[in-house]
């Protein structure tokens, strides 16, 4: 069974099941005001995240300077299908420290919103095989959409748009030098901005996963809190809550 703390966090607030109403008075290129109380209520920022004199944080600077490799032409990134689920389950069980219930996978296909913010990455022997052969599932990203960041007050929640939460982001290690995970994340963020008006992206990362933490920091995420005992079956048990506000680079499709 999954960690109870994980399911509790994912259950509050309720995930959005349909697109929010379109505000015709606002242009699509202007996101709502970024949240000021990310999930959970923000703790004091470490020294490396303090704002610089020019107003930018280390995470923002790394994100602006960074670039991802061009996606290999033989890599196909697309939405999920029923046939993908067995391989997706295997990827999660192989790469993630916690198991997910069957409902986690059923919701992907049953809920239109969940399906729209889930992507599969398939590796083909040749670009010409895309659309002709199934390919090998080497990575995936599965998200949920929250009406507002957990922990936000009622007044602040009204000022912010929905939050995209990364439930799983997995990629087999031999394929981690091709920018596949970054391309999947960027694609989903653009979709979530365009279709649902998100203003932030959040994730939990195991404290011992330094490689994962660095990956998120290089992509504009910052540490906003730590949850003790989040991964009860691991040592250490703590999780880092990472958050990234949607910005100009997301709208530009960087």
MIDOSE-1310 file (N, C-alpha, C; in nm, 2 decimals, decimal comma, always signed):
residues 254
xxxx	+0,08/-0,12/+0,00/+0,00/+0,00/+0,00/+0,09/+0,12/+0,00; +0,04/+0,23/-0,06/+0,12/+0,36/-0,06/+0,13/+0,42/+0,08; +0,22/+0,51/+0,09/+0,24/+0,58/+0,21/+0,12/+0,66/+0,24; +0,07/+0,66/+0,37/-0,05/+0,73/+0,41/-0,03/+0,88/+0,40
xxxx	+0,09/+0,93/+0,43/+0,11/+1,07/+0,42/+0,10/+1,12/+0,27; +0,15/+1,03/+0,18/+0,14/+1,07/+0,04/-0,01/+1,08/+0,00; -0,09/+0,98/+0,03/-0,23/+0,99/-0,01/-0,30/+1,10/+0,06; -0,27/+1,13/+0,18/-0,33/+1,24/+0,25/-0,30/+1,37/+0,19
xxxx	-0,17/+1,39/+0,15/-0,13/+1,52/+0,08/-0,20/+1,53/-0,05; -0,20/+1,42/-0,13/-0,27/+1,42/-0,26/-0,42/+1,45/-0,25; -0,48/+1,41/-0,14/-0,62/+1,42/-0,13/-0,67/+1,56/-0,09; -0,58/+1,65/-0,05/-0,61/+1,79/-0,01/-0,53/+1,89/-0,08
xxxx	-0,59/+1,98/-0,15/-0,73/+1,99/-0,18/-0,77/+1,89/-0,29; -0,90/+1,88/-0,32/-0,95/+1,78/-0,42/-0,89/+1,82/-0,56; -0,85/+1,71/-0,63/-0,80/+1,74/-0,76/-0,91/+1,79/-0,86; -0,87/+1,87/-0,95/-0,96/+1,93/-1,05/-1,00/+1,82/-1,14
xxxx	-1,13/+1,80/-1,17/-1,18/+1,70/-1,26/-1,22/+1,75/-1,40; -1,23/+1,88/-1,41/-1,27/+1,94/-1,54/-1,20/+2,08/-1,55; -1,18/+2,12/-1,68/-1,11/+2,25/-1,70/-1,19/+2,36/-1,63; -1,11/+2,46/-1,57/-1,18/+2,58/-1,51/-1,24/+2,66/-1,62
xxxx	-1,34/+2,74/-1,58/-1,41/+2,83/-1,68/-1,31/+2,93/-1,74; -1,32/+2,96/-1,86/-1,23/+3,05/-1,93/-1,27/+3,20/-1,90; -1,17/+3,27/-1,86/-1,19/+3,42/-1,83/-1,16/+3,49/-1,95; -1,27/+3,54/-2,02/-1,25/+3,61/-2,15/-1,19/+3,75/-2,13
xxxx	-1,19/+3,80/-2,01/-1,13/+3,93/-1,99/-0,98/+3,93/-1,98; -0,92/+3,82/-1,97/-0,78/+3,81/-1,96/-0,72/+3,74/-2,08; -0,60/+3,78/-2,12/-0,53/+3,72/-2,23/-0,46/+3,59/-2,18; -0,44/+3,50/-2,27/-0,39/+3,37/-2,24/-0,24/+3,38/-2,20
xxxx	-0,17/+3,48/-2,25/-0,03/+3,50/-2,23/+0,00/+3,55/-2,09; -0,09/+3,60/-2,01/-0,07/+3,65/-1,88/-0,12/+3,56/-1,77; -0,02/+3,49/-1,70/-0,07/+3,40/-1,60/-0,11/+3,48/-1,48; -0,19/+3,41/-1,39/-0,23/+3,47/-1,27/-0,11/+3,50/-1,18
xxxx	-0,13/+3,58/-1,07/-0,03/+3,61/-0,98/+0,03/+3,48/-0,92; +0,16/+3,47/-0,91/+0,22/+3,34/-0,85/+0,18/+3,33/-0,71; +0,16/+3,20/-0,66/+0,12/+3,18/-0,52/+0,23/+3,23/-0,43; +0,18/+3,28/-0,31/+0,28/+3,33/-0,21/+0,28/+3,23/-0,09
xxxx	+0,20/+3,13/-0,10/+0,20/+3,03/+0,01/+0,19/+2,89/-0,04; +0,31/+2,84/-0,09/+0,32/+2,71/-0,16/+0,30/+2,60/-0,07; +0,29/+2,47/-0,12/+0,25/+2,36/-0,04/+0,38/+2,30/+0,03; +0,36/+2,26/+0,16/+0,28/+2,32/+0,26/+0,32/+2,46/+0,29
xxxx	+0,27/+2,53/+0,39/+0,31/+2,67/+0,42/+0,46/+2,68/+0,42; +0,51/+2,78/+0,35/+0,65/+2,79/+0,32/+0,73/+2,82/+0,45; +0,84/+2,74/+0,46/+0,94/+2,76/+0,57/+1,04/+2,87/+0,53; +1,13/+2,90/+0,62/+1,23/+3,00/+0,59/+1,32/+2,94/+0,49
xxxx	+1,36/+3,02/+0,39/+1,44/+2,97/+0,28/+1,59/+2,96/+0,32; +1,65/+2,85/+0,27/+1,80/+2,83/+0,30/+1,87/+2,95/+0,23; +2,00/+2,96/+0,28/+2,08/+3,07/+0,23/+2,09/+3,07/+0,08; +2,11/+2,95/+0,02/+2,13/+2,95/-0,13/+2,01/+2,99/-0,21
xxxx	+1,89/+3,00/-0,14/+1,77/+3,04/-0,21/+1,73/+3,19/-0,18; +1,81/+3,26/-0,10/+1,78/+3,40/-0,07/+1,79/+3,48/-0,20; +1,70/+3,58/-0,21/+1,70/+3,67/-0,33/+1,83/+3,75/-0,34; +1,88/+3,76/-0,46/+2,00/+3,84/-0,48/+1,96/+3,99/-0,49
xxxx	+2,07/+4,07/-0,51/+2,04/+4,21/-0,52/+1,96/+4,24/-0,64; +1,98/+4,17/-0,75/+1,91/+4,19/-0,87/+1,77/+4,14/-0,87; +1,73/+4,07/-0,76/+1,59/+4,02/-0,75/+1,57/+3,88/-0,79; +1,67/+3,81/-0,84/+1,66/+3,68/-0,89/+1,72/+3,58/-0,79
xxxx	+1,66/+3,46/-0,77/+1,71/+3,36/-0,69/+1,81/+3,27/-0,76; +1,89/+3,19/-0,69/+1,98/+3,10/-0,75/+1,91/+3,00/-0,85; +1,79/+2,95/-0,80/+1,71/+2,86/-0,88/+1,67/+2,93/-1,01; +1,62/+3,05/-1,00/+1,58/+3,12/-1,12/+1,70/+3,14/-1,22
xxxx	+1,81/+3,18/-1,16/+1,93/+3,21/-1,25/+1,97/+3,08/-1,32; +1,98/+2,97/-1,25/+2,02/+2,84/-1,31/+1,92/+2,80/-1,42; +1,79/+2,83/-1,40/+1,69/+2,79/-1,50/+1,71/+2,88/-1,62; +1,73/+3,01/-1,60/+1,74/+3,09/-1,72/+1,87/+3,06/-1,80
xxxx	+1,98/+3,02/-1,73/+2,11/+3,00/-1,80/+2,11/+2,86/-1,86; +2,03/+2,77/-1,80/+2,03/+2,63/-1,84/+1,97/+2,61/-1,98; +2,00/+2,50/-2,04/+1,93/+2,46/-2,16/+1,93/+2,30/-2,17; +1,83/+2,25/-2,24/+1,82/+2,11/-2,25/+1,86/+2,06/-2,38
xxxx	+1,91/+1,94/-2,39/+1,95/+1,89/-2,53/+1,83/+1,88/-2,62; +1,86/+1,88/-2,75/+1,75/+1,86/-2,85/+1,70/+1,72/-2,84; +1,57/+1,71/-2,84/+1,51/+1,57/-2,83/+1,55/+1,49/-2,95; +1,61/+1,37/-2,92/+1,65/+1,28/-3,03/+1,53/+1,25/-3,12
xxxx	+1,55/+1,24/-3,25/+1,44/+1,23/-3,35/+1,37/+1,09/-3,33; +1,43/+0,99/-3,27/+1,37/+0,86/-3,25/+1,29/+0,85/-3,12; +1,28/+0,96/-3,05/+1,20/+0,96/-2,92/+1,07/+1,01/-2,95; +0,97/+0,94/-2,91/+0,83/+0,98/-2,92/+0,77/+1,01/-2,79
xxxx	+0,72/+1,13/-2,77/+0,65/+1,17/-2,65/+0,50/+1,19/-2,68; +0,42/+1,12/-2,61/+0,27/+1,12/-2,65/+0,19/+1,09/-2,52; +0,06/+1,10/-2,54/-0,03/+1,07/-2,43/-0,04/+0,92/-2,40; -0,09/+0,88/-2,28/-0,10/+0,74/-2,24/-0,21/+0,67/-2,31
xxxx	-0,19/+0,54/-2,32/-0,29/+0,44/-2,37/-0,30/+0,33/-2,27; -0,41/+0,25/-2,29/-0,43/+0,14/-2,20/-0,31/+0,04/-2,21; -0,26/+0,03/-2,33/-0,15/-0,07/-2,35/-0,02/-0,03/-2,28; -0,01/+0,10/-2,25/+0,11/+0,15/-2,18/+0,11/+0,12/-2,03
xxxx	+0,00/+0,09/-1,97/-0,01/+0,08/-1,83/+0,08/-0,03/-1,77; +0,09/-0,15/-1,82/+0,18/-0,25/-1,76/+0,32/-0,21/-1,76; +0,37/-0,15/-1,87/+0,51/-0,10/-1,87/+0,53/+0,02/-1,78; +0,43/+0,10/-1,76/+0,43/+0,22/-1,67/+0,44/+0,17/-1,53
xxxx	+0,36/+0,07/-1,49/+0,37/+0,02/-1,36/+0,50/-0,04/-1,33; +0,56/-0,11/-1,43/+0,69/-0,17/-1,41/+0,80/-0,06/-1,39; +0,79/+0,05/-1,46/+0,88/+0,16/-1,45/+0,87/+0,22/-1,31; +0,75/+0,24/-1,26/+0,73/+0,30/-1,13/+0,79/+0,21/-1,02
xxxx	+0,76/+0,08/-1,03/+0,80/-0,01/-0,93/+0,95/-0,03/-0,93; +1,02/-0,01/-1,04/+1,16/-0,02/-1,05/+1,23/+0,10/-1,00; +1,18/+0,22/-1,03/+1,25/+0,35/-1,00/+1,20/+0,43/-0,88; +1,08/+0,40/-0,83/+1,03/+0,48/-0,72/+1,03/+0,41/-0,59
xxxx	+1,05/+0,48/-0,48/+1,06/+0,41/-0,35/+0,93/+0,37/-0,29; +0,81/+0,41/-0,35/+0,68/+0,38/-0,29/+0,59/+0,32/-0,40; +0,51/+0,22/-0,36/+0,41/+0,17/-0,46/+0,29/+0,25/-0,47; +0,22/+0,24/-0,58/+0,10/+0,31/-0,61/-0,02/+0,21/-0,63
xxxx	-0,14/+0,24/-0,58/-0,25/+0,15/-0,60/-0,30/+0,14/-0,74; -0,38/+0,05/-0,77/-0,44/+0,03/-0,90/-0,52/+0,15/-0,95; -0,58/+0,22/-0,85/-0,66/+0,33/-0,89/-0,58/+0,44/-0,95; -0,45/+0,45/-0,91/-0,36/+0,55/-0,96/-0,35/+0,54/-1,12
xxxx	-0,35/+0,42/-1,17/-0,34/+0,40/-1,31/-0,47/+0,40/-1,38; -0,58/+0,36/-1,31/-0,71/+0,36/-1,37/-0,76/+0,51/-1,40; -0,72/+0,60/-1,30/-0,76/+0,74/-1,32/-0,70/+0,80/-1,44; -0,58/+0,76/-1,48/-0,52/+0,82/-1,60/-0,60/+0,80/-1,72
xxxx	-0,66/+0,69/-1,74/-0,75/+0,66/-1,85/-0,89/+0,71/-1,84; -0,94/+0,71/-1,71/-1,08/+0,74/-1,68/-1,11/+0,89/-1,67; -1,01/+0,96/-1,62/-1,03/+1,11/-1,60/-0,96/+1,19/-1,71; -1,04/+1,26/-1,79/-0,99/+1,34/-1,90/-0,87/+1,44/-1,86
xxxx	-0,89/+1,50/-1,74/-0,79/+1,60/-1,70/-0,66/+1,52/-1,66; -0,67/+1,41/-1,59/-0,55/+1,33/-1,55/-0,48/+1,28/-1,68; -0,56/+1,24/-1,78/-0,50/+1,19/-1,90/-0,43/+1,30/-1,98; -0,48/+1,42/-1,97/-0,42/+1,53/-2,05/-0,29/+1,58/-1,99
xxxx	-0,26/+1,54/-1,86/-0,14/+1,58/-1,80/-0,06/+1,46/-1,76; -0,06/+1,36/-1,85/+0,02/+1,24/-1,83/+0,09/+1,22/-1,97; +0,22/+1,19/-1,97/+0,29/+1,17/-2,09/+0,38/+1,05/-2,08; +0,40/+0,98/-2,20/+0,48/+0,86/-2,21/+0,60/+0,90/-2,31
xxxx	+0,72/+0,85/-2,27/+0,83/+0,87/-2,36/+0,87/+0,73/-2,42; +0,87/+0,71/-2,55/+0,91/+0,59/-2,61/+1,03/+0,60/-2,70; +1,12/+0,50/-2,69/+1,24/+0,50/-2,76/+1,22/+0,40/-2,88; +1,25/+0,46/-3,00/+1,24/+0,37/-3,12/+1,38/+0,35/-3,18
xxxx	+1,40/+0,24/-3,25/+1,52/+0,21/-3,31/+1,56/+0,32/-3,42; +1,45/+0,37/-3,48/+1,47/+0,47/-3,59/+1,35/+0,56/-3,59; +1,38/+0,69/-3,63/+1,27/+0,79/-3,64/+1,15/+0,74/-3,73; +1,19/+0,66/-3,83/+1,08/+0,61/-3,92/+0,99/+0,51/-3,86
xxxx	+1,03/+0,46/-3,74/+0,95/+0,36/-3,67/+0,83/+0,42/-3,59; +0,84/+0,55/-3,57/+0,74/+0,62/-3,49/+0,61/+0,61/-3,57; +0,50/+0,57/-3,50/+0,37/+0,55/-3,56/+0,35/+0,41/-3,62; +0,46/+0,34/-3,64/+0,45/+0,21/-3,70/+0,48/+0,10/-3,60
xxxx	+0,57/+0,12/-3,51/+0,60/+0,02/-3,41/+0,58/+0,08/-3,27; +0,55/+0,00/-3,17/+0,52/+0,04/-3,04/+0,63/+0,12/-2,97; +0,75/+0,07/-2,99/+0,87/+0,13/-2,92/+0,88/+0,09/-2,78; +0,99/+0,13/-2,71/+1,01/+0,09/-2,57/+0,98/+0,20/-2,48
xxxx	+0,90/+0,18/-2,38/+0,87/+0,28/-2,28/+0,99/+0,30/-2,19; +1,05/+0,42/-2,20/+1,17/+0,44/-2,12/+1,15/+0,55/-2,01; +1,04/+0,62/-2,02/+1,01/+0,73/-1,92/+0,86/+0,77/-1,93; +0,82/+0,83/-1,82/+0,68/+0,88/-1,81/+0,67/+0,99/-1,70
xxxx	+0,57/+1,07/-1,72/+0,54/+1,17/-1,62/+0,39/+1,17/-1,60; +0,35/+1,17/-1,47/+0,20/+1,16/-1,44/+0,18/+1,27/-1,34; +0,08/+1,36/-1,36/+0,06/+1,47/-1,28/-0,09/+1,47/-1,23; -0,11/+1,56/-1,13/-0,25/+1,59/-1,09/-0,26/+1,74/-1,09
xxxx	-0,38/+1,78/-1,09/-0,41/+1,92/-1,10/-0,49/+1,96/-0,97; -0,43/+2,05/-0,89/-0,50/+2,10/-0,77/-0,56/+2,24/-0,80; -0,67/+2,26/-0,74/-0,74/+2,39/-0,76/-0,65/+2,51/-0,71; -0,57/+2,48/-0,60/-0,48/+2,58/-0,55/-0,37/+2,51/-0,48
xxxx	-0,26/+2,57/-0,45/-0,15/+2,50/-0,38/-0,20/+2,46/-0,24; -0,17/+2,34/-0,19/-0,21/+2,30/-0,06/-0,14/+2,39/+0,04; -0,21/+2,43/+0,15/-0,16/+2,52/+0,25/-0,19/+2,66/+0,22; -0,24/+2,70/+0,11/-0,27/+2,84/+0,08/-0,40/+2,88/+0,15
xxxx	-0,39/+3,00/+0,20/-0,51/+3,05/+0,27/-0,62/+3,08/+0,17; -0,74/+3,10/+0,22/-0,86/+3,12/+0,13/-0,84/+3,25/+0,04; -0,78/+3,35/+0,10/-0,76/+3,48/+0,03/-0,65/+3,46/-0,07; -0,55/+3,39/-0,04/-0,44/+3,37/-0,13/-0,48/+3,27/-0,24
xxxx	-0,56/+3,18/-0,21/-0,61/+3,08/-0,31/-0,69/+3,15/-0,42; -0,76/+3,25/-0,38/-0,84/+3,32/-0,48/-0,75/+3,40/-0,58; -0,63/+3,43/-0,54/-0,54/+3,51/-0,62/-0,45/+3,42/-0,71; -0,46/+3,29/-0,68/-0,37/+3,20/-0,76/-0,45/+3,11/-0,85
xxxx	-0,38/+3,06/-0,95/-0,45/+2,96/-1,03/-0,42/+2,82/-0,98; -0,46/+2,72/-1,05/-0,43/+2,58/-1,01/-0,28/+2,55/-1,00; -0,25/+2,44/-0,93/-0,11/+2,40/-0,93/-0,10/+2,26/-0,99; +0,01/+2,24/-1,07/+0,04/+2,11/-1,13/+0,13/+2,04/-1,04
xxxx	+0,08/+1,92/-0,99/+0,16/+1,84/-0,90/+0,22/+1,72/-0,97; +0,35/+1,70/-0,96/+0,42/+1,59/-1,03/+0,41/+1,46/-0,94; +0,31/+1,37/-0,97/+0,30/+1,25/-0,89/+0,42/+1,16/-0,92; +0,45/+1,14/-1,04/+0,57/+1,06/-1,08/+0,64/+1,12/-1,20
xxxx	+0,77/+1,11/-1,20/+0,85/+1,15/-1,31/+0,96/+1,04/-1,31; +0,96/+0,95/-1,41/+1,05/+0,84/-1,41/+1,12/+0,83/-1,55; +1,24/+0,79/-1,55/+1,32/+0,77/-1,67/+1,43/+0,67/-1,65; +1,44/+0,57/-1,73/+1,55/+0,47/-1,71/+1,68/+0,54/-1,73
xxxx	+1,78/+0,50/-1,64/+1,91/+0,57/-1,64/+1,99/+0,57/-1,77; +1,98/+0,47/-1,86/+2,06/+0,48/-1,98/+2,01/+0,59/-2,07; +1,89/+0,65/-2,05/+1,83/+0,75/-2,14/+1,83/+0,89/-2,08; +1,91/+0,91/-1,97/+1,90/+1,03/-1,89/+1,99/+1,14/-1,95
xxxx	+2,06/+1,12/-2,06/+2,14/+1,23/-2,11/+2,09/+1,29/-2,24; +1,96/+1,27/-2,26/+1,90/+1,31/-2,39/+1,79/+1,42/-2,37; +1,78/+1,47/-2,24/+1,68/+1,57/-2,22/+1,53/+1,53/-2,22; +1,51/+1,40/-2,22/+1,37/+1,35/-2,23/+1,28/+1,39/-2,12
xxxx	+1,33/+1,38/-1,99/+1,25/+1,42/-1,88/+1,22/+1,57/-1,89; +1,32/+1,65/-1,92/+1,30/+1,80/-1,93/+1,19/+1,83/-2,04; +1,20/+1,76/-2,15/+1,10/+1,79/-2,26/+0,96/+1,75/-2,22; +0,95/+1,63/-2,15/+0,82/+1,59/-2,10/+0,76/+1,70/-2,00
xxxx	+0,85/+1,74/-1,91/+0,80/+1,84/-1,81/+0,76/+1,97/-1,87; +0,84/+2,02/-1,96/+0,81/+2,15/-2,03/+0,68/+2,14/-2,11; +0,67/+2,03/-2,18/+0,55/+2,01/-2,26/+0,42/+2,01/-2,17; +0,43/+1,94/-2,06/+0,31/+1,93/-1,97/+0,28/+2,07/-1,91
xxxx	+0,39/+2,14/-1,87/+0,37/+2,27/-1,81/+0,30/+2,37/-1,91; +0,34/+2,36/-2,04/+0,28/+2,45/-2,14/+0,13/+2,41/-2,16; +0,10/+2,28/-2,16/-0,03/+2,23/-2,17/-0,12/+2,28/-2,05; -0,06/+2,26/-1,93/-0,14/+2,30/-1,81/-0,16/+2,45/-1,80
xxxx	-0,06/+2,53/-1,85/-0,08/+2,67/-1,85/-0,19/+2,71/-1,95; -0,18/+2,66/-2,07/-0,28/+2,69/-2,18/-0,42/+2,64/-2,15; -0,43/+2,52/-2,10/-0,57/+2,46/-2,08/-0,63/+2,48/-1,94; -0,54/+2,50/-1,84/-0,59/+2,51/-1,70/-0,55/+2,63/-1,62
xxxx	-0,46/+2,71/-1,68/-0,42/+2,83/-1,62/-0,34/+2,81/-1,49; -0,25/+2,71/-1,48/-0,17/+2,69/-1,36/-0,08/+2,80/-1,34; -0,04/+2,82/-1,21/+0,05/+2,93/-1,18/+0,18/+2,87/-1,11; +0,17/+2,74/-1,08/+0,29/+2,68/-1,01/+0,29/+2,53/-1,04
xxxx	+0,41/+2,47/-1,01/+0,43/+2,33/-1,03/+0,50/+2,28/-0,90; +0,46/+2,17/-0,84/+0,51/+2,12/-0,72/+0,55/+1,97/-0,72; +0,64/+1,93/-0,63/+0,68/+1,79/-0,63/+0,74/+1,76/-0,49; +0,73/+1,63/-0,45/+0,81/+1,58/-0,34/+0,93/+1,50/-0,39
xxxx	+1,04/+1,52/-0,32/+1,17/+1,46/-0,36/+1,23/+1,40/-0,23; +1,27/+1,28/-0,24/+1,34/+1,21/-0,12/+1,47/+1,29/-0,09; +1,49/+1,31/+0,04/+1,61/+1,40/+0,08/+1,74/+1,33/+0,04; +1,74/+1,20/+0,03/+1,87/+1,13/-0,01/+1,89/+1,13/-0,16
xxxx	+1,79/+1,18/-0,24/+1,80/+1,18/-0,38/+1,86/+1,31/-0,43; +1,99/+1,33/-0,41/+2,06/+1,45/-0,44/+2,06/+1,48/-0,59; +2,07/+1,37/-0,67/+2,07/+1,39/-0,81/+1,93/+1,45/-0,86; +1,83/+1,40/-0,80/+1,69/+1,45/-0,83/+1,67/+1,59/-0,79
xxxx	+1,72/+1,62/-0,67/+1,71/+1,76/-0,61/+1,78/+1,86/-0,70; +1,90/+1,82/-0,75/+1,98/+1,91/-0,84/+1,91/+1,92/-0,97; +1,84/+1,82/-1,02/+1,77/+1,83/-1,15/+1,66/+1,93/-1,13; +1,58/+1,92/-1,02/+1,47/+2,02/-1,01/+1,52/+2,16/-0,99
xxxx	+1,63/+2,18/-0,91/+1,69/+2,31/-0,89/+1,73/+2,38/-1,02; +1,79/+2,30/-1,11/+1,84/+2,35/-1,24/+1,72/+2,39/-1,33; +1,60/+2,34/-1,29/+1,49/+2,38/-1,37/+1,39/+2,47/-1,30; +1,45/+2,55/-1,21/+1,38/+2,66/-1,15/+1,30/+2,63/-1,03
xxxx	+1,31/+2,51/-0,98/+1,24/+2,47/-0,85/+1,32/+2,52/-0,73; +1,25/+2,55/-0,63/+1,31/+2,58/-0,50/+1,25/+2,50/-0,39; +1,33/+2,48/-0,29/+1,29/+2,41/-0,17/+1,20/+2,50/-0,08; +1,08/+2,46/-0,05/+0,99/+2,54/+0,03/+0,96/+2,47/+0,17
xxxx	+0,99/+2,34/+0,18/+0,96/+2,28/+0,31/+1,02/+2,14/+0,31; +1,03/+2,08/+0,43/+1,07/+1,94/+0,44/+0,96/+1,87/+0,53; +0,92/+1,75/+0,49/+0,82/+1,67/+0,56/+0,89/+1,55/+0,62; +0,89/+1,55/+0,76/+0,95/+1,44/+0,83/+0,86/+1,32/+0,83
xxxx	+0,92/+1,20/+0,80/+0,85/+1,08/+0,80/+0,76/+1,06/+0,68; +0,79/+1,13/+0,57/+0,71/+1,12/+0,45/+0,72/+0,98/+0,39; +0,85/+0,93/+0,38/+0,88/+0,80/+0,33/+0,91/+0,71/+0,44; +0,81/+0,65/+0,50/+0,83/+0,57/+0,62/+0,91/+0,44/+0,60
xxxx	+0,92/+0,39/+0,48/+0,99/+0,27/+0,45/+1,14/+0,30/+0,41; +1,18/+0,42/+0,41/+1,31/+0,46/+0,36/+1,39/+0,52/+0,48; +1,52/+0,52/+0,46/+1,61/+0,59/+0,56/+1,71/+0,67/+0,49; +1,70/+0,81/+0,50/+1,61/+0,88/+0,59/+1,47/+0,88/+0,53
xxxx	+1,38/+0,92/+0,62/+1,23/+0,92/+0,59/+1,18/+1,05/+0,53; +1,26/+1,15/+0,53/+1,21/+1,29/+0,50/+1,20/+1,31/+0,35; +1,11/+1,40/+0,31/+1,09/+1,45/+0,17/+1,11/+1,60/+0,16; +1,16/+1,64/+0,05/+1,18/+1,78/+0,03/+1,06/+1,83/-0,06
xxxx	+0,99/+1,93/-0,03/+0,89/+1,99/-0,11/+0,95/+2,09/-0,20; +0,94/+2,07/-0,33/+1,00/+2,16/-0,43/+0,88/+2,23/-0,50; +0,90/+2,36/-0,53/+0,80/+2,44/-0,60/+0,86/+2,53/-0,70; +0,79/+2,55/-0,81/+0,84/+2,64/-0,92/+0,72/+2,72/-0,96
xxxx	+0,73/+2,85/-0,96/+0,63/+2,94/-1,01/+0,63/+2,94/-1,17; +0,52/+2,94/-1,23/+0,52/+2,95/-1,37/+0,56/+3,09/-1,41; +0,65/+3,10/-1,51/+0,70/+3,23/-1,55/+0,71/+3,25/-1,70; +0,78/+3,35/-1,74/+0,78/+3,39/-1,88/+0,84/+3,28/-1,97
xxxx	+0,95/+3,21/-1,92/+1,01/+3,10/-1,99/+0,92/+2,99/-2,02; +0,83/+2,96/-1,93/+0,73/+2,85/-1,95/+0,63/+2,89/-2,06; +0,59/+3,02/-2,07/+0,50/+3,06/-2,17/+0,57/+3,07/-2,31; +0,70/+3,09/-2,30/+0,78/+3,10/-2,43/+0,82/+2,96/-2,48
xx	+0,79/+2,86/-2,40/+0,82/+2,72/-2,44/+0,97/+2,69/-2,44; +1,04/+2,74/-2,34/+1,19/+2,72/-2,33/+1,22/+2,57/-2,32
